[in-house]
């Protein structure tokens, strides 16, 4: 998702039926997802015990992003018209956050 948000946020907005008014935040979110949740997770997973601090940063970012998405979904703060394009990523983020917590070194 991070690459789609970063490279072509308009594609995602078009798919979910959202408007294009405030698209800049989506591109910034994509950059954060790629750097922290993507590259950071790959680096931390190479040696979780040695990279415990980095693992914890990835875990914290994932949990905070999941909480924020849950809150926004509960309040339906989206201009999207296709709910499953919001709910499925929320479920996946929840699963990833839970697994990161369970398998924390």
C-alpha positions in Angstrom: 0.0 0.0 0.0 2.8 2.4 0.8 4.2 2.3 -2.7 0.7 3.0 -4.2 0.2 5.9 -1.8 3.6 7.3 -2.5 3.9 6.8 -6.3 0.3 7.3 -7.4 -2.1 8.3 -4.6 -4.7 9.4 -7.2 -5.0 5.8 -8.3 -6.0 4.7 -4.8 -8.3 7.6 -4.3 -10.0 6.8 -7.6 -10.4 3.1 -6.7 -12.0 3.9 -3.4 -14.2 6.7 -4.8 -12.6 9.4 -2.7 -12.1 13.0 -3.7 -8.7 14.5 -4.6 -8.8 17.6 -2.5 -6.4 16.6 0.3 -4.2 14.0 -1.5 -0.8 15.2 -0.1 -1.3 13.4 3.2 -1.7 10.1 1.4 1.7 10.6 -0.4 3.3 11.4 2.9 1.8 8.4 4.6 3.1 6.3 1.7 6.6 7.5 2.3 6.3 6.7 6.0 5.0 3.3 5.3 7.8 2.5 3.0 10.5 3.8 5.2 9.5 2.7 8.7 7.1 -0.2 8.1 8.9 -1.5 5.0 12.6 -0.9 5.2 12.6 -0.7 9.0 10.8 -4.0 9.3 13.1 -5.7 6.9 16.2 -4.5 8.8 14.7 -5.4 12.2 13.7 -8.9 11.0 17.2 -9.8 9.9 18.2 -10.0 13.5 15.4 -9.1 15.8 17.3 -9.6 19.1 20.2 -7.4 17.9 17.9 -4.9 16.3 15.4 -4.8 19.2 15.2 -1.0 19.4 14.4 -0.8 15.7 11.9 -3.6 16.0 10.2 -1.6 18.8 10.1 1.5 16.6 8.4 -0.6 13.8 6.1 -2.1 16.4 5.1 1.3 17.8 4.6 2.8 14.4 2.4 -0.1 13.3 0.3 0.0 16.5 -0.2 3.7 16.4 -1.1 3.6 12.7 -3.6 0.8 13.4 -5.1 2.8 16.3 -5.4 5.9 14.1 -7.0 3.9 11.2 -9.4 2.2 13.7 -10.4 5.6 15.1 -10.9 7.1 11.6 -12.9 4.1 10.5 -15.1 4.2 13.6 -15.7 7.9 13.0 -15.8 7.4 9.2 -13.5 10.3 8.5 -13.1 9.3 4.9 -14.5 10.6 1.6 -14.2 7.0 0.3 -17.4 5.4 -1.0 -16.2 1.8 -1.0 -15.9 0.7 2.6 -14.1 -2.6 2.0 -11.1 -0.6 0.7 -10.8 0.9 4.2 -11.9 -2.1 6.3 -9.6 -4.7 4.7 -6.4 -2.7 5.2 -7.6 -2.1 8.8 -7.9 -5.8 9.4 -4.5 -6.5 7.8 -2.9 -3.8 9.9 -4.5 -5.2 13.0 -3.2 -8.6 12.2 0.3 -7.3 11.5 0.4 -5.3 14.8 -0.9 -8.3 16.8 1.8 -10.5 15.2 4.5 -8.0 15.9 3.4 -7.9 19.6 3.2 -11.7 19.9 6.6 -12.3 18.3 8.4 -9.4 20.0 11.9 -10.6 20.9 
